[in-house]
Amino acid sequence: MTGPWGYIAQSKYMAFFVRKRSLAAGFTLIEVVLASALTVLVGLAVYKAFSNGMAIVAWQSEDRAGSRINVFMDKISYDLVNSFNISTDSFVGVGEKISFYVHKTELLSMPLKDISASGYTGKDSVTRVEYIFDSTKGTIDRYEYAYDAKSPMHETRVISGIKDASFCFYVLPAKDAPIQRIESWKGVVPRFIEIVVKMCDSNGEEKLYYRRVEIPLAG
């Protein structure tokens, strides 16, 4: 088509073509932006999952010495807090060993009326507990005996992999005398007992772990 009308028609066609290409280019840009955003989101999700996986692996592989020490300290503290005097030599702490008397575990959570009805009386209600550190094996074992038995009823390894362990005792050597800290004791239950354990952490560095336990029924 020639003439003015042909020129107008050609101009409208060119404008429509340019507008169509611009719209197509605009949709392509939006698609690229959306695709990029989705890629980033997927990448973040994958990174988060990978990081969590690595954290779990690291947690499972670490030594967790502090956690094991806490479990041991809680166990021995529970026994010591429930110790009591039944004679003038109720407690023995010599070298790498401590020995003392407690009520049987099953009785500690029972009301007094139930204990009386259970038939446990006198020596039957008492057990002797020992904690012994073996420096050659790096272990501490717990032994539980009947009142006057020579062989233990129960034997439990409460912690292993330790470098050293020691017990110290805070006692009143005489009436009105100041409390003293000593490394060996045989007599009534001490006022306080200090427990020190040396153990390597997950980095192989030696650390000292300490707890001092107060005995409610001390002599």
VEXGUDREN-953950 format. One record per atom (N, C-alpha, C): residue in one letter; chain; atom name; y, x, z. Coordinates in steps of 0.1 Angstrom, whole numbers, always signed. Each point is the difference from the previous one (the first is absolute). Layout:
BEGIN
> resn | chain | name | Y | X | Z
> A | A | CA | Y | X | Z
...
***
This chain:
BEGIN
> resn | chain | name | Y | X | Z
> M | A | N | -12 | +9 | +0
> M | A | CA | +12 | -9 | +0
> M | A | C | +12 | +9 | +0
> T | A | N | +10 | -3 | -9
> T | A | CA | +12 | +8 | -2
> T | A | C | +12 | -8 | +4
> G | A | N | +11 | +6 | +1
> G | A | CA | +12 | -8 | +3
> G | A | C | +2 | +0 | +15
> P | A | N | +11 | -7 | +4
> P | A | CA | +3 | +0 | +14
> P | A | C | -11 | -6 | +9
> W | A | N | -7 | -11 | -5
> W | A | CA | -10 | -6 | +8
> W | A | C | -12 | +10 | +2
> G | A | N | -3 | +7 | -11
> G | A | CA | -11 | +10 | +1
> G | A | C | +4 | +11 | +10
> Y | A | N | +12 | +4 | +1
> Y | A | CA | +4 | +10 | +9
> Y | A | C | -1 | -5 | +15
> I | A | N | +4 | -13 | +2
> I | A | CA | -1 | -6 | +13
> I | A | C | -14 | -1 | +4
> A | A | N | -9 | -4 | -9
> A | A | CA | -14 | -2 | +4
> A | A | C | -6 | +14 | +3
> Q | A | N | +3 | +10 | -7
> Q | A | CA | -5 | +13 | +2
> Q | A | C | +5 | +5 | +14
> S | A | N | +13 | -2 | +3
> S | A | CA | +5 | +4 | +13
> S | A | C | -7 | -6 | +11
> K | A | N | -2 | -14 | -1
> K | A | CA | -7 | -7 | +11
> K | A | C | -14 | +6 | +2
> Y | A | N | -7 | +3 | -11
> Y | A | CA | -14 | +5 | +0
> Y | A | C | +0 | +14 | +7
> M | A | N | +10 | +8 | -3
> M | A | CA | +1 | +13 | +6
> M | A | C | +3 | -1 | +15
> A | A | N | +9 | -9 | +4
> A | A | CA | +3 | -2 | +14
> A | A | C | -13 | -5 | +8
> F | A | N | -7 | -9 | -6
> F | A | CA | -12 | -5 | +6
> F | A | C | -11 | +11 | +2
> F | A | N | -1 | +8 | -10
> F | A | CA | -10 | +11 | +0
> F | A | C | +4 | +10 | +11
> V | A | N | +13 | +3 | +1
> V | A | CA | +5 | +10 | +10
> V | A | C | -3 | -6 | +14
> R | A | N | +4 | -13 | +1
> R | A | CA | -2 | -6 | +14
> R | A | C | -15 | -1 | +3
> K | A | N | -9 | -3 | -9
> K | A | CA | -14 | +0 | +2
> K | A | C | -6 | +13 | +4
> R | A | N | +5 | +11 | -6
> R | A | CA | -4 | +14 | +4
> R | A | C | +5 | +3 | +13
> S | A | N | +12 | -4 | +4
> S | A | CA | +6 | +3 | +13
> S | A | C | -8 | -7 | +11
> L | A | N | -4 | -13 | -3
> L | A | CA | -8 | -7 | +10
> L | A | C | -14 | +7 | +2
> A | A | N | -6 | +4 | -12
> A | A | CA | -13 | +7 | +1
> A | A | C | +1 | +13 | +8
> A | A | N | +11 | +7 | -2
> A | A | CA | +2 | +13 | +7
> A | A | C | +2 | -3 | +15
> G | A | N | +7 | -11 | +3
> G | A | CA | +2 | -4 | +14
> G | A | C | -13 | -3 | +7
> F | A | N | -8 | -8 | -6
> F | A | CA | -13 | -3 | +6
> F | A | C | -9 | +12 | +2
> T | A | N | +1 | +9 | -9
> T | A | CA | -8 | +13 | +1
> T | A | C | +5 | +8 | +12
> L | A | N | +13 | +0 | +3
> L | A | CA | +6 | +8 | +11
> L | A | C | -5 | -7 | +13
> I | A | N | +0 | -13 | +1
> I | A | CA | -4 | -7 | +12
> I | A | C | -15 | +3 | +3
> E | A | N | -8 | +0 | -11
> E | A | CA | -14 | +3 | +2
> E | A | C | -2 | +14 | +5
> V | A | N | +8 | +9 | -5
> V | A | CA | -1 | +14 | +5
> V | A | C | +3 | +1 | +14
> V | A | N | +11 | -7 | +5
> V | A | CA | +4 | +1 | +14
> V | A | C | -11 | -6 | +9
> L | A | N | -5 | -12 | -5
> L | A | CA | -11 | -6 | +8
> L | A | C | -12 | +9 | +1
> A | A | N | -4 | +6 | -11
> A | A | CA | -11 | +9 | +0
> A | A | C | +2 | +12 | +9
> S | A | N | +12 | +5 | +0
> S | A | CA | +3 | +11 | +8
> S | A | C | -1 | -4 | +15
> A | A | N | +6 | -12 | +3
> A | A | CA | -1 | -4 | +14
> A | A | C | -14 | -2 | +5
> L | A | N | -9 | -6 | -9
> L | A | CA | -14 | -2 | +4
> L | A | C | -7 | +13 | +2
> T | A | N | +4 | +10 | -9
> T | A | CA | -6 | +13 | +1
> T | A | C | +3 | +7 | +14
> V | A | N | +13 | -2 | +4
> V | A | CA | +4 | +6 | +12
> V | A | C | -7 | -7 | +12
> L | A | N | -1 | -13 | -1
> L | A | CA | -7 | -8 | +11
> L | A | C | -14 | +4 | +1
> V | A | N | -7 | +1 | -11
> V | A | CA | -14 | +4 | +0
> V | A | C | -2 | +15 | +5
> G | A | N | +10 | +8 | -4
> G | A | CA | -1 | +14 | +5
> G | A | C | +2 | +1 | +15
> L | A | N | +10 | -8 | +5
> L | A | CA | +2 | +0 | +15
> L | A | C | -12 | -5 | +7
> A | A | N | -7 | -10 | -5
> A | A | CA | -12 | -6 | +6
> A | A | C | -11 | +11 | +0
> V | A | N | -2 | +7 | -11
> V | A | CA | -10 | +10 | -1
> V | A | C | +3 | +11 | +10
> Y | A | N | +12 | +4 | +0
> Y | A | CA | +4 | +11 | +10
> Y | A | C | -2 | -4 | +14
> K | A | N | +4 | -12 | +4
> K | A | CA | -2 | -5 | +13
> K | A | C | -15 | +0 | +4
> A | A | N | -8 | -5 | -9
> A | A | CA | -15 | +0 | +3
> A | A | C | -5 | +14 | +1
> F | A | N | +4 | +9 | -8
> F | A | CA | -4 | +14 | +0
> F | A | C | +4 | +7 | +13
> S | A | N | +13 | -3 | +4
> S | A | CA | +5 | +6 | +13
> S | A | C | -8 | -5 | +12
> N | A | N | -3 | -13 | +0
> N | A | CA | -7 | -6 | +11
> N | A | C | -14 | +6 | +0
> G | A | N | -6 | +2 | -11
> G | A | CA | -14 | +6 | -1
> G | A | C | +0 | +14 | +6
> M | A | N | +10 | +8 | -4
> M | A | CA | +1 | +14 | +5
> M | A | C | +3 | +0 | +15
> A | A | N | +8 | -10 | +5
> A | A | CA | +2 | +0 | +14
> A | A | C | -12 | -3 | +8
> I | A | N | -8 | -10 | -5
> I | A | CA | -13 | -3 | +6
> I | A | C | -10 | +12 | +0
> V | A | N | +0 | +7 | -11
> V | A | CA | -9 | +12 | -1
> V | A | C | +5 | +10 | +11
> A | A | N | +13 | +2 | +1
> A | A | CA | +5 | +10 | +9
> A | A | C | -3 | -4 | +14
> W | A | N | +2 | -13 | +3
> W | A | CA | -3 | -5 | +14
> W | A | C | -15 | +1 | +3
> Q | A | N | -9 | -2 | -9
> Q | A | CA | -14 | +1 | +2
> Q | A | C | -4 | +14 | +2
> S | A | N | +6 | +10 | -6
> S | A | CA | -4 | +14 | +0
> S | A | C | +6 | +7 | +12
> E | A | N | +11 | -5 | +6
> E | A | CA | +6 | +8 | +11
> E | A | C | -8 | +0 | +12
> D | A | N | +2 | +9 | +9
> D | A | CA | -8 | +2 | +12
> D | A | C | +2 | -11 | +10
> R | A | N | +12 | -5 | +1
> R | A | CA | +4 | -10 | +10
> R | A | C | -4 | +4 | +14
> A | A | N | +3 | +13 | +4
> A | A | CA | -3 | +5 | +13
> A | A | C | +6 | -8 | +11
> G | A | N | +13 | -3 | -2
> G | A | CA | +7 | -8 | +10
> G | A | C | -6 | -13 | +3
> S | A | N | -6 | -7 | -10
> S | A | CA | -6 | -13 | +3
> S | A | C | -13 | +2 | +8
> R | A | N | -8 | +10 | -3
> R | A | CA | -12 | +3 | +7
> R | A | C | +3 | +4 | +14
> I | A | N | +11 | +8 | +2
> I | A | CA | +3 | +4 | +14
> I | A | C | +4 | -12 | +8
> N | A | N | +8 | -9 | -6
> N | A | CA | +4 | -12 | +7
> N | A | C | -11 | -9 | +5
> V | A | N | -10 | -1 | -9
> V | A | CA | -12 | -8 | +4
> V | A | C | -7 | +7 | +12
> F | A | N | -2 | +13 | -1
> F | A | CA | -6 | +7 | +11
> F | A | C | +8 | -1 | +13
> M | A | N | +13 | +2 | -1
> M | A | CA | +9 | -1 | +12
> M | A | C | -1 | -14 | +6
> D | A | N | +0 | -10 | -8
> D | A | CA | -1 | -14 | +5
> D | A | C | -13 | -2 | +7
> K | A | N | -11 | +5 | -5
> K | A | CA | -13 | -2 | +6
> K | A | C | -1 | +7 | +14
> I | A | N | +4 | +13 | +0
> I | A | CA | -1 | +7 | +13
> I | A | C | +10 | -6 | +10
> S | A | N | +12 | -4 | -4
> S | A | CA | +10 | -6 | +9
> S | A | C | -5 | -12 | +6
> Y | A | N | -7 | -9 | -8
> Y | A | CA | -5 | -12 | +5
> Y | A | C | -11 | +3 | +11
> D | A | N | -8 | +9 | -2
> D | A | CA | -10 | +4 | +10
> D | A | C | +7 | +5 | +13
> L | A | N | +9 | +9 | -2
> L | A | CA | +7 | +6 | +12
> L | A | C | +8 | -10 | +8
> V | A | N | +7 | -9 | -7
> V | A | CA | +7 | -10 | +7
> V | A | C | -9 | -9 | +9
> N | A | N | -12 | -2 | -4
> N | A | CA | -10 | -8 | +7
> N | A | C | -8 | +8 | +10
> S | A | N | +3 | +12 | +2
> S | A | CA | -8 | +8 | +9
> S | A | C | +4 | -3 | +14
> F | A | N | -8 | +3 | +10
> F | A | CA | +3 | -3 | +14
> F | A | C | -9 | +10 | +9
> N | A | N | +4 | -1 | +13
> N | A | CA | -7 | +9 | +10
> N | A | C | -12 | -8 | +6
> I | A | N | -11 | +7 | +1
> I | A | CA | -12 | -6 | +8
> I | A | C | -4 | +10 | +10
> S | A | N | +5 | +12 | -1
> S | A | CA | -3 | +11 | +10
> S | A | C | +11 | +10 | +0
> T | A | N | -1 | +11 | +8
> T | A | CA | +10 | +10 | +0
> T | A | C | -1 | +10 | -12
> D | A | N | -11 | -2 | -8
> D | A | CA | -2 | +8 | -12
> D | A | C | -2 | -9 | -12
> S | A | N | +8 | -10 | -1
> S | A | CA | -1 | -9 | -11
> S | A | C | +4 | +5 | -13
> F | A | N | +8 | +11 | +0
> F | A | CA | +5 | +5 | -13
> F | A | C | -3 | +15 | -1
> V | A | N | -5 | +4 | -11
> V | A | CA | -2 | +15 | -3
> V | A | C | +6 | +4 | -13
> G | A | N | +9 | +9 | +0
> G | A | CA | +6 | +6 | -12
> G | A | C | -1 | +15 | +1
> V | A | N | -10 | +5 | -8
> V | A | CA | -2 | +14 | +0
> V | A | C | -1 | +5 | -14
> G | A | N | +8 | +10 | -4
> G | A | CA | -1 | +6 | -13
> G | A | C | +2 | -10 | -11
> E | A | N | -10 | -3 | -8
> E | A | CA | +1 | -9 | -12
> E | A | C | -6 | -13 | +3
> K | A | N | -1 | -4 | +12
> K | A | CA | -8 | -12 | +4
> K | A | C | +8 | -8 | +11
> I | A | N | +0 | -13 | -2
> I | A | CA | +4 | -9 | +11
> I | A | C | -10 | -11 | +3
> S | A | N | -2 | -4 | +12
> S | A | CA | -10 | -9 | +4
> S | A | C | +6 | -9 | +11
> F | A | N | -2 | -14 | -1
> F | A | CA | +6 | -9 | +9
> F | A | C | -8 | -13 | -1
> Y | A | N | +3 | -9 | +9
> Y | A | CA | -7 | -13 | +1
> Y | A | C | +9 | -12 | -5
> V | A | N | -6 | -9 | -6
> V | A | CA | +7 | -12 | -5
> V | A | C | -10 | -12 | +2
> H | A | N | +6 | -12 | +0
> H | A | CA | -9 | -12 | +0
> H | A | C | -6 | -1 | -14
> K | A | N | -11 | -6 | +0
> K | A | CA | -7 | -2 | -13
> K | A | C | +10 | -8 | -10
> T | A | N | -1 | +4 | -12
> T | A | CA | +9 | -5 | -10
> T | A | C | +0 | -15 | -1
> E | A | N | -12 | -6 | +1
> E | A | CA | -1 | -14 | -1
> E | A | C | +6 | -8 | +11
> L | A | N | +3 | +7 | +12
> L | A | CA | +5 | -6 | +11
> L | A | C | +16 | +0 | +0
> L | A | N | +6 | +9 | -7
> L | A | CA | +14 | +2 | +0
> L | A | C | +8 | -12 | -4
> S | A | N | -6 | -8 | -9
> S | A | CA | +7 | -12 | -5
> S | A | C | -4 | -13 | +7
> M | A | N | -9 | +1 | +10
> M | A | CA | -5 | -12 | +6
> M | A | C | +8 | -3 | +13
> P | A | N | +2 | -13 | +2
> P | A | CA | +6 | -4 | +13
> P | A | C | -9 | +4 | +12
> L | A | N | +6 | +1 | +12
> L | A | CA | -7 | +4 | +11
> L | A | C | -12 | -9 | +4
> K | A | N | +3 | -13 | -2
> K | A | CA | -11 | -10 | +3
> K | A | C | -12 | +1 | -9
> D | A | N | +3 | +4 | -13
> D | A | CA | -11 | +2 | -9
> D | A | C | -8 | +13 | +3
> I | A | N | +7 | +10 | +5
> I | A | CA | -6 | +12 | +3
> I | A | C | -10 | -2 | +12
> S | A | N | +4 | -8 | +10
> S | A | CA | -8 | -3 | +11
> S | A | C | -12 | -8 | -4
> A | A | N | +1 | -9 | -10
> A | A | CA | -11 | -8 | -5
> A | A | C | -9 | +7 | -9
> S | A | N | +5 | +12 | -5
> S | A | CA | -8 | +7 | -10
> S | A | C | -11 | +8 | +6
> G | A | N | +0 | +2 | +13
> G | A | CA | -10 | +8 | +6
> G | A | C | +3 | +15 | +1
> Y | A | N | +11 | +4 | -6
> Y | A | CA | +4 | +14 | +2
> Y | A | C | +6 | +3 | +13
> T | A | N | -6 | +8 | +8
> T | A | CA | +5 | +3 | +13
> T | A | C | -1 | +15 | +3
> G | A | N | +9 | +6 | +8
> G | A | CA | -1 | +14 | +4
> G | A | C | -2 | +9 | -12
> K | A | N | -10 | +8 | +1
> K | A | CA | -2 | +11 | -10
> K | A | C | -3 | -6 | -14
> D | A | N | -6 | -12 | -1
> D | A | CA | -3 | -6 | -13
> D | A | C | +13 | -3 | -8
> S | A | N | +11 | -1 | +6
> S | A | CA | +12 | -3 | -7
> S | A | C | +8 | +12 | -4
> V | A | N | -5 | +12 | +3
> V | A | CA | +8 | +13 | -2
> V | A | C | -8 | +9 | -10
> T | A | N | +8 | +6 | -8
> T | A | CA | -6 | +10 | -9
> T | A | C | +9 | +13 | +1
> R | A | N | -6 | +11 | -3
> R | A | CA | +7 | +13 | +0
> R | A | C | +2 | +4 | -14
> V | A | N | +12 | +4 | -3
> V | A | CA | +4 | +4 | -13
> V | A | C | +4 | +15 | -1
> E | A | N | -5 | +6 | -10
> E | A | CA | +4 | +14 | -3
> E | A | C | +6 | +2 | -14
> Y | A | N | +10 | +8 | +0
> Y | A | CA | +5 | +5 | -13
> Y | A | C | -2 | +15 | +0
> I | A | N | -6 | +5 | -11
> I | A | CA | -3 | +14 | -1
> I | A | C | +5 | +6 | -13
> F | A | N | +8 | +10 | +1
> F | A | CA | +5 | +7 | -13
> F | A | C | -10 | +11 | -3
> D | A | N | -5 | +0 | -12
> D | A | CA | -9 | +11 | -5
> D | A | C | +8 | +9 | -9
> S | A | N | +4 | +12 | +5
> S | A | CA | +9 | +8 | -8
> S | A | C | -7 | +6 | -12
> T | A | N | -13 | +2 | +0
> T | A | CA | -7 | +5 | -11
> T | A | C | -1 | -10 | -12
> K | A | N | -1 | -13 | +3
> K | A | CA | -1 | -10 | -10
> K | A | C | +14 | -6 | -3
> G | A | N | +9 | +2 | +9
> G | A | CA | +13 | -7 | -2
> G | A | C | +0 | -15 | +2
> T | A | N | -8 | -4 | +10
> T | A | CA | -2 | -15 | +2
> T | A | C | +2 | -3 | +15
> I | A | N | +3 | -13 | +2
> I | A | CA | +0 | -5 | +14
> I | A | C | -10 | -12 | +0
> D | A | N | -9 | +0 | +9
> D | A | CA | -10 | -10 | +1
> D | A | C | +2 | -8 | +13
> R | A | N | -3 | -13 | +0
> R | A | CA | +0 | -8 | +12
> R | A | C | -14 | -4 | +4
> Y | A | N | -3 | +2 | +13
> Y | A | CA | -13 | -3 | +5
> Y | A | C | +2 | -11 | +11
> E | A | N | -9 | -9 | +1
> E | A | CA | +1 | -11 | +10
> E | A | C | -14 | +0 | +7
> Y | A | N | +1 | +0 | +14
> Y | A | CA | -12 | +1 | +8
> Y | A | C | +0 | -12 | +9
> A | A | N | -12 | -4 | +4
> A | A | CA | -1 | -9 | +12
> A | A | C | +4 | +8 | +12
> Y | A | N | +3 | -7 | +11
> Y | A | CA | +7 | +6 | +12
> Y | A | C | -6 | +13 | +4
> D | A | N | -13 | +1 | +2
> D | A | CA | -6 | +12 | +5
> D | A | C | -10 | +6 | -10
> A | A | N | +1 | -4 | -13
> A | A | CA | -10 | +5 | -10
> A | A | C | +4 | +14 | -4
> K | A | N | -11 | +7 | -5
> K | A | CA | +2 | +14 | -5
> K | A | C | +2 | +0 | -16
> S | A | N | -6 | -10 | -6
> S | A | CA | +1 | -1 | -15
> S | A | C | +9 | -11 | -4
> P | A | N | +8 | +2 | -10
> P | A | CA | +10 | -10 | -4
> P | A | C | -7 | -12 | -7
> M | A | N | +7 | -12 | +3
> M | A | CA | -4 | -12 | -7
> M | A | C | +5 | -1 | -14
> H | A | N | +12 | +5 | -2
> H | A | CA | +7 | +0 | -13
> H | A | C | +7 | +14 | -2
> E | A | N | +0 | +4 | -13
> E | A | CA | +6 | +12 | -4
> E | A | C | +8 | -3 | -13
> T | A | N | +13 | +4 | +0
> T | A | CA | +8 | -3 | -11
> T | A | C | +9 | +12 | -3
> R | A | N | +1 | +3 | -13
> R | A | CA | +9 | +11 | -4
> R | A | C | +13 | -7 | -3
> V | A | N | +10 | +3 | +8
> V | A | CA | +13 | -7 | -1
> V | A | C | +10 | +6 | -9
> I | A | N | -2 | +13 | -2
> I | A | CA | +9 | +7 | -10
> I | A | C | -6 | +13 | -4
> S | A | N | +2 | +4 | -12
> S | A | CA | -5 | +13 | -6
> S | A | C | +11 | +7 | -8
> G | A | N | -3 | +13 | -3
> G | A | CA | +10 | +7 | -8
> G | A | C | +12 | +5 | +7
> I | A | N | -1 | +2 | +13
> I | A | CA | +11 | +5 | +8
> I | A | C | -2 | +15 | +3
> K | A | N | +12 | +6 | +2
> K | A | CA | +0 | +15 | +3
> K | A | C | -1 | +3 | +15
> D | A | N | +6 | -8 | +8
> D | A | CA | +0 | +2 | +14
> D | A | C | +3 | -13 | +8
> A | A | N | -4 | +0 | +13
> A | A | CA | +3 | -11 | +8
> A | A | C | +0 | +4 | +14
> S | A | N | +9 | -6 | +8
> S | A | CA | +1 | +4 | +14
> S | A | C | +4 | -12 | +9
> F | A | N | -3 | +1 | +13
> F | A | CA | +3 | -11 | +9
> F | A | C | +7 | +7 | +12
> C | A | N | +11 | -6 | +5
> C | A | CA | +7 | +4 | +12
> C | A | C | +2 | -12 | +9
> F | A | N | +1 | +3 | +13
> F | A | CA | +0 | -11 | +10
> F | A | C | +12 | +2 | +9
> Y | A | N | +6 | -12 | +3
> Y | A | CA | +11 | +0 | +10
> Y | A | C | -5 | -7 | +12
> V | A | N | +0 | +8 | +11
> V | A | CA | -6 | -5 | +13
> V | A | C | +9 | +3 | +11
> L | A | N | -3 | -8 | +11
> L | A | CA | +7 | +2 | +13
> L | A | C | -10 | +8 | +9
> P | A | N | +2 | +13 | +2
> P | A | CA | -10 | +8 | +7
> P | A | C | -1 | -4 | +15
> A | A | N | +11 | -5 | +5
> A | A | CA | +1 | -4 | +15
> A | A | C | +10 | -11 | +1
> K | A | N | -1 | -7 | +11
> K | A | CA | +9 | -11 | +3
> K | A | C | +15 | +6 | +1
> D | A | N | +9 | -7 | -7
> D | A | CA | +14 | +3 | +0
> D | A | C | +3 | +13 | -8
> A | A | N | -10 | +6 | -6
> A | A | CA | +2 | +12 | -8
> A | A | C | +4 | -4 | -14
> P | A | N | +8 | +9 | -7
> P | A | CA | +4 | -4 | -14
> P | A | C | -12 | +0 | -9
> I | A | N | +2 | -8 | -11
> I | A | CA | -11 | +0 | -9
> I | A | C | -1 | +13 | -8
> Q | A | N | -12 | +4 | -3
> Q | A | CA | -3 | +13 | -6
> Q | A | C | -8 | -2 | -13
> R | A | N | +3 | +8 | -10
> R | A | CA | -7 | +0 | -12
> R | A | C | -10 | +12 | +0
> I | A | N | -13 | -4 | -1
> I | A | CA | -11 | +10 | +0
> I | A | C | -9 | -2 | -12
> E | A | N | -8 | +11 | -3
> E | A | CA | -9 | -1 | -12
> E | A | C | -14 | -3 | +4
> S | A | N | -3 | +0 | +13
> S | A | CA | -14 | -3 | +4
> S | A | C | +1 | -8 | +13
> W | A | N | -8 | -11 | +0
> W | A | CA | +1 | -9 | +12
> W | A | C | -14 | -6 | +3
> K | A | N | -3 | -1 | +12
> K | A | CA | -12 | -8 | +5
> K | A | C | +4 | -7 | +13
> G | A | N | +0 | -13 | +0
> G | A | CA | +4 | -8 | +11
> G | A | C | +3 | -14 | -4
> V | A | N | +10 | -6 | +7
> V | A | CA | +4 | -14 | -4
> V | A | C | +7 | +0 | -13
> V | A | N | +1 | -12 | -6
> V | A | CA | +6 | -1 | -13
> V | A | C | +14 | +5 | +0
> P | A | N | +4 | +9 | -9
> P | A | CA | +14 | +5 | +0
> P | A | C | +10 | -11 | -3
> R | A | N | +13 | +3 | +3
> R | A | CA | +11 | -9 | -3
> R | A | C | +2 | -1 | -15
> F | A | N | +1 | +11 | -6
> F | A | CA | +2 | +0 | -15
> F | A | C | -11 | +10 | -6
> I | A | N | -3 | -3 | -13
> I | A | CA | -9 | +9 | -7
> I | A | C | +7 | +3 | -13
> E | A | N | +1 | +13 | -4
> E | A | CA | +6 | +4 | -12
> E | A | C | -10 | +4 | -10
> I | A | N | +0 | -5 | -12
> I | A | CA | -9 | +3 | -11
> I | A | C | +7 | +7 | -11
> V | A | N | -4 | +12 | -4
> V | A | CA | +6 | +7 | -11
> V | A | C | -11 | +3 | -10
> V | A | N | +2 | -3 | -13
> V | A | CA | -9 | +3 | -11
> V | A | C | +7 | +7 | -11
> K | A | N | -6 | +11 | -5
> K | A | CA | +5 | +7 | -11
> K | A | C | -8 | -3 | -12
> M | A | N | +7 | -4 | -11
> M | A | CA | -7 | -4 | -12
> M | A | C | +8 | +3 | -13
> C | A | N | -6 | +2 | -11
> C | A | CA | +7 | +3 | -12
> C | A | C | +4 | -14 | -7
> D | A | N | +12 | +0 | -5
> D | A | CA | +4 | -12 | -8
> D | A | C | -5 | +1 | -14
> S | A | N | +5 | -10 | -8
> S | A | CA | -5 | +0 | -14
> S | A | C | +5 | +12 | -8
> N | A | N | +10 | +7 | +4
> N | A | CA | +5 | +12 | -6
> N | A | C | -7 | +13 | +5
> G | A | N | -9 | -2 | +9
> G | A | CA | -7 | +12 | +6
> G | A | C | +8 | +7 | +11
> E | A | N | +11 | -6 | +4
> E | A | CA | +8 | +6 | +11
> E | A | C | -5 | -5 | +14
> E | A | N | -2 | +9 | +9
> E | A | CA | -4 | -4 | +13
> E | A | C | +11 | -7 | +8
> K | A | N | -4 | -11 | +7
> K | A | CA | +10 | -7 | +8
> K | A | C | -6 | -4 | +13
> L | A | N | +8 | -1 | +10
> L | A | CA | -4 | -4 | +13
> L | A | C | +3 | -15 | +2
> Y | A | N | -10 | -7 | +5
> Y | A | CA | +2 | -14 | +3
> Y | A | C | -2 | -2 | +16
> Y | A | N | +9 | -7 | +6
> Y | A | CA | +1 | +0 | +14
> Y | A | C | +1 | -15 | +5
> R | A | N | -7 | -2 | +12
> R | A | CA | +2 | -13 | +7
> R | A | C | -3 | +2 | +15
> R | A | N | +9 | -6 | +8
> R | A | CA | -2 | +0 | +14
> R | A | C | -3 | -14 | +5
> V | A | N | -11 | -2 | +7
> V | A | CA | -5 | -13 | +4
> V | A | C | +2 | -1 | +15
> E | A | N | +6 | -11 | +5
> E | A | CA | +2 | -3 | +14
> E | A | C | -12 | -9 | +4
> I | A | N | -6 | +3 | +12
> I | A | CA | -11 | -7 | +5
> I | A | C | +4 | -10 | +11
> P | A | N | -1 | -13 | -2
> P | A | CA | +5 | -9 | +10
> P | A | C | -7 | +1 | +13
> L | A | N | -13 | +3 | +0
> L | A | CA | -8 | +1 | +13
> L | A | C | -3 | +14 | +4
> A | A | N | +10 | +9 | -3
> A | A | CA | -1 | +14 | +4
> A | A | C | -1 | +1 | +15
> G | A | N | -6 | +12 | +4
> G | A | CA | -2 | +2 | +15
> G | A | C | +14 | +4 | +6
***
